[in-house]
Amino acid sequence: MPEDKDIPNKENQPRSRSRRGGGRTRRRPTASPKKEDEDSPDEQDLPMKESSGSQGERASQNSSRRRTSPKKAPEDERTSSVSYVRRLKGKRPIVALTAYDAPMAKLVSNAGVDFLLVGDSVGTTMLGFNTTIRVTLDAMVHHTAAVRRGNPDCLILADLPFGEASLSFDRLLEACRRLMQEGGADGVKIEGGKDVADDIERLIATGIPVMGHVGLLPQTVKVIGEYRKFANDKEEAQDIFTDAIALEEAGCFAIVCEMIHEEVATELTRHLEIPTIGIGSGSGCDGQILVTTDILGLTPGNVPSFVKPYAQLATEAGKALGRFVNDVREGRYPKA
């Protein structure tokens, strides 16, 4: 766990890498306090006591106003736009889950999530791979299109698969175009920080919404050797801050923070003006995302320690399938 002194703060903030070249220290604006006399009207401004007739008219007007339905808060009006997710920061926690096919997309959407991610985790949860590295662009387009056919009533994002962000910009643009035009995604999620920020800025300029991803990058597991917690020391924490700031300045509408020490993730959330979506990074982020099969008990093998299971559907499904097999073998199904 990093010491408190290792967490970047106002006195020790990383310098951002401006897309225009110069470095600068970002500071969040603070609201200036109101003067005491601005909130308290002078005595001469106070209304005179009204007559009973005036009071009756006023009561009637107030009653009429109360009968009018209040305008919904922005967070109650779920839409499939990135601006909807972005403006939830500071209002309430953002909630997201994954889906890889049409039925699950509808279930997840009906549960009320703010956005849905077609993650490359489809490789480890549905396709039998040990890592996400073997998931191809064709596979991501296929599963994204299936999710779109489920007609979810929320934003759909698709993971850019392994290697696509490291090739030429034209190749990157083509991959994102396919995910949106062929797959039906509303935007993409891209792993990486300052090294991909310039290309992300160009993508956004072409009309492709991008969610960033810092901390643990599962597509780099062959390099880092294992899935582990990040921001273990001051240098690693500073690198995460630098990456996140570069992504924010590039135009990302939100950033996934995966497996980052909670103190660092919380401070990063305070520092950024866009939402942070945590996974294994504690409660200090603006929102949370988990793999749906993990919380439903459908993922083969072990799940990460930060996952809270809400059902054990694999166990229940196994029992149901076993009953069917027995019914057929013993002549109980179909009945003559």
C-alpha positions in Angstrom: 0.0 0.0 0.0 1.5 3.4 -0.9 2.2 5.8 1.9 0.1 9.0 2.1 3.1 11.0 1.0 3.3 9.0 -2.2 -0.2 10.0 -3.3 -0.2 13.1 -5.6 -1.8 16.1 -3.9 -2.3 19.8 -4.6 1.3 20.5 -3.5 2.7 17.6 -5.6 0.6 17.2 -8.7 2.0 15.7 -11.9 2.4 18.1 -14.7 0.0 17.4 -17.5 1.1 16.9 -21.1 -0.8 19.5 -23.1 -1.8 18.5 -26.6 -0.3 21.8 -27.7 3.1 21.0 -26.2 3.5 22.9 -22.9 3.2 21.4 -19.5 0.9 22.9 -16.9 -0.4 22.1 -13.5 -4.1 21.4 -13.5 -6.2 22.9 -10.7 -9.8 22.3 -10.2 -11.8 25.5 -9.9 -13.4 26.2 -6.5 -16.6 28.1 -5.9 -16.1 31.4 -4.1 -18.0 31.7 -0.8 -21.0 33.9 -0.8 -21.0 37.0 1.4 -23.2 36.6 4.5 -25.3 39.7 3.5 -26.1 38.1 0.1 -28.1 35.3 1.7 -29.9 37.5 4.3 -32.1 40.3 2.9 -32.3 43.5 4.7 -35.3 44.2 6.9 -36.7 46.7 4.4 -36.8 44.0 1.7 -38.9 41.7 3.8 -42.6 41.4 2.6 -45.3 43.0 4.7 -47.9 40.8 6.4 -50.6 39.9 3.9 -54.3 40.2 4.3 -56.4 37.0 4.6 -57.6 37.5 1.0 -54.1 37.8 -0.3 -53.0 34.8 1.6 -55.8 32.8 0.1 -54.8 33.8 -3.4 -51.2 32.9 -2.7 -52.1 29.5 -1.3 -54.2 28.8 -4.4 -51.2 29.7 -6.6 -48.8 27.6 -4.5 -51.2 24.6 -4.7 -51.3 24.9 -8.4 -47.6 25.0 -8.6 -47.3 21.9 -6.4 -49.5 19.9 -8.7 -47.1 20.4 -11.5 -44.8 17.4 -12.0 -41.2 18.3 -11.1 -38.7 18.3 -13.8 -36.6 15.1 -13.8 -33.0 15.4 -12.7 -30.5 14.7 -15.5 -29.4 11.4 -13.9 -33.0 10.1 -14.1 -33.2 10.6 -17.8 -31.1 7.7 -19.1 -29.9 8.2 -22.6 -27.4 6.5 -24.9 -25.1 9.5 -25.0 -21.7 10.0 -23.6 -22.8 13.4 -22.2 -25.3 11.6 -20.0 -22.5 9.5 -18.4 -20.2 12.5 -18.1 -22.7 14.8 -16.3 -23.3 12.1 -13.6 -20.0 13.0 -12.0 -20.6 14.4 -8.6 -24.4 13.6 -8.7 -24.6 9.9 -8.0 -22.5 6.7 -8.5 -22.3 5.5 -12.1 -23.1 1.8 -12.7 -22.0 -0.4 -15.6 -21.8 -4.0 -16.5 -20.6 -6.2 -19.4 -22.7 -8.1 -22.0 -21.7 -10.2 -25.0 -25.0 -11.2 -26.6 -28.6 -10.0 -27.1 -30.4 -11.7 -24.2 -27.8 -10.6 -21.6 -27.7 -7.0 -23.1 -31.5 -6.7 -22.5 -31.3 -8.1 -19.0 -28.4 -5.8 -18.0 -30.2 -2.8 -19.6 -33.4 -3.5 -17.8 -31.5 -3.7 -14.5 -30.9 0.1 -14.9 -27.2 0.4 -15.7 -25.9 3.7 -17.0 -23.9 2.1 -19.8 -23.0 -1.4 -21.1 -19.5 -2.6 -22.1 -18.9 -5.2 -24.7 -15.6 -6.2 -23.2 -12.8 -8.2 -24.6 -13.3 -10.2 -21.4 -15.6 -12.2 -23.7 -12.4 -14.1 -24.4 -12.0 -15.4 -20.9 -15.6 -15.6 -19.9 -17.3 -17.0 -23.0 -14.6 -18.2 -25.5 -12.4 -20.3 -23.4 -9.2 -18.2 -23.6 -6.8 -17.7 -20.7 -6.3 -14.0 -21.5 -8.0 -11.3 -23.6 -5.1 -11.2 -26.1 -6.5 -13.8 -28.5 -9.8 -11.8 -29.0 -9.8 -10.4 -32.5 -11.4 -7.4 -34.0 -13.8 -9.6 -36.0 -14.9 -11.3 -32.7 -15.5 -7.9 -31.1 -17.6 -6.7 -34.0 -19.6 -9.9 -33.9 -20.4 -9.7 -30.2 -21.0 -5.9 -30.3 -23.6 -6.5 -33.1 -25.3 -9.2 -31.0 -25.5 -6.8 -28.0 -27.0 -4.1 -30.3 -29.7 -6.5 -31.5 -30.8 -6.9 -27.9 -32.0 -3.2 -28.1 -30.6 -2.1 -24.7 -31.9 1.3 -23.6 -28.4 2.6 -22.6 -25.0 3.6 -24.0 -23.1 0.7 -25.6 -19.3 0.8 -25.6 -17.0 -1.7 -27.2 -13.4 -2.6 -26.2 -10.8 -2.1 -28.8 -9.0 -5.5 -28.9 -5.3 -6.3 -28.5 -2.8 -4.5 -30.8 -5.2 -2.3 -32.7 -4.2 0.9 -30.9 -0.5 0.2 -31.6 -0.7 0.2 -35.4 -1.1 3.1 -37.8 -3.7 5.7 -37.1 -5.5 4.6 -40.3 -5.7 1.1 -39.0 -6.9 2.4 -35.6 -9.6 4.5 -37.2 -10.8 1.6 -39.4 -11.1 -0.7 -36.3 -13.2 1.9 -34.4 -15.3 2.5 -37.5 -16.1 -1.2 -37.8 -17.0 -1.4 -34.1 -19.4 1.5 -34.6 -20.8 1.0 -38.1 -20.9 -2.8 -38.2 -21.2 -3.5 -34.5 -23.5 -0.7 -33.6 -21.4 0.6 -30.7 -21.9 4.2 -29.4 -18.2 4.5 -28.6 -15.0 2.6 -27.8 -12.8 1.9 -24.8 -9.1 1.9 -25.3 -6.4 0.7 -22.9 -3.4 3.0 -22.4 -2.4 6.5 -21.4 -0.1 9.2 -22.7 1.3 6.9 -25.4 -2.1 6.7 -27.1 -3.5 10.1 -26.2 -2.6 11.8 -29.4 -4.3 9.2 -31.5 -7.3 9.3 -29.2 -7.6 13.0 -29.7 -7.6 12.4 -33.5 -10.3 9.7 -33.1 -12.5 12.0 -31.1 -12.1 14.7 -33.7 -13.5 12.3 -36.3 -16.6 11.8 -34.1 -15.7 8.6 -32.2 -16.4 8.9 -28.4 -13.6 7.3 -26.4 -13.4 6.0 -22.8 -9.9 5.7 -21.4 -8.4 2.9 -19.3 -5.5 3.2 -16.8 -4.0 1.1 -14.1 -4.0 -2.6 -14.8 -4.2 -3.0 -18.6 -5.2 -6.7 -19.2 -3.9 -6.6 -22.8 -0.4 -6.2 -21.4 -0.5 -9.2 -19.1 2.3 -11.0 -21.1 4.6 -8.1 -20.3 3.7 -7.4 -16.7 3.5 -11.1 -16.0 0.4 -11.2 -13.7 -2.8 -9.4 -12.9 -1.8 -7.2 -9.9 -2.6 -3.9 -8.1 -1.1 -0.7 -9.4 0.2 2.5 -7.8 2.3 0.5 -5.3 4.8 3.4 -5.0 5.1 7.1 -5.7 6.5 6.7 -9.3 3.7 4.3 -10.3 1.1 6.6 -8.9 2.6 9.6 -10.7 2.6 7.6 -14.0 -1.1 6.8 -13.5 -1.9 10.5 -12.9 0.1 11.6 -16.0 -1.7 9.0 -18.1 -5.2 10.0 -16.8 -4.6 13.7 -17.4 -3.3 13.0 -20.9 -6.5 11.1 -21.7 -8.7 13.8 -20.2 -7.0 16.5 -22.2 -7.3 14.3 -25.4 -11.1 14.4 -24.9 -12.0 11.1 -23.2 -15.4 11.4 -21.6 -14.6 9.0 -18.8 -11.7 6.7 -17.6 -11.8 3.2 -16.3 -9.4 2.8 -13.3 -8.6 -0.9 -12.9 -6.8 -2.4 -9.9 -5.4 0.9 -8.5 -4.8 1.4 -4.8 -7.9 3.0 -3.4 -6.2 6.1 -2.0 -4.7 6.9 -5.3 -7.9 6.2 -7.3 -9.8 8.5 -4.9 -7.3 11.3 -5.2 -7.3 10.9 -9.0 -11.1 11.1 -9.0 -11.0 14.4 -7.1 -8.4 15.7 -9.6 -10.1 14.9 -12.8 -13.2 16.7 -14.2 -14.4 13.6 -16.1 -15.8 10.5 -14.3 -13.7 7.6 -13.2 -15.2 4.1 -13.4 -13.5 1.8 -10.9 -13.0 -2.0 -11.1 -11.0 -3.3 -8.1 -10.0 0.3 -7.2 -12.2 0.8 -4.1 -15.1 3.1 -3.4 -13.6 6.4 -4.2 -14.3 6.4 -7.9 -17.3 8.1 -9.6 -18.7 4.7 -10.6 -18.2 0.9 -10.7 -18.1 -1.7 -13.4 -17.9 -5.5 -13.1 -18.0 -8.4 -15.4 -21.6 -9.6 -15.4 -20.8 -13.3 -15.5 -18.6 -12.8 -12.4 -21.4 -11.4 -10.3 -23.9 -14.0 -11.6 -21.7 -17.0 -10.8 -21.3 -18.0 -14.5 -17.6 -17.4 -14.9 -15.6 -20.7 -15.1 -12.9 -20.9 -12.4 -12.0 -18.3 -9.9 -13.1 -14.6 -10.1 -11.2 -11.6 -8.8 -11.2 -11.1 -5.0 -13.0 -7.7 -5.3 -16.0 -9.3 -7.0 -19.2 -9.7 -4.9 -21.3 -12.6 -6.3 -25.0 -11.9 -6.4 -26.1 -15.3 -7.6 -24.7 -18.8 -8.4 -26.4 -19.4 -11.8 -23.9 -22.0 -13.0 -24.8 -24.2 -10.0 -28.6 -23.7 -10.6 -28.2 -24.3 -14.3 -26.3 -27.5 -13.7 -29.0 -28.8 -11.5 -31.8 -27.9 -14.0 -29.9 -29.5 -16.9 -29.3 -32.6 -14.8 -33.0 -32.9 -14.1 -33.8 -32.7 -17.8 -31.3 -35.5 -18.6 -32.8 -37.7 -15.9 -36.4 -37.0 -17.1 -35.6 -38.1 -20.6 -33.7 -41.2 -19.6 -36.4 -42.3 -17.2 -39.3 -41.6 -19.5 -40.8 -38.6 -17.7 -40.2 -36.3 -20.7 -41.9 -36.1 -23.0 -45.0 -37.6 -21.6 -47.0 -39.9 -24.0 
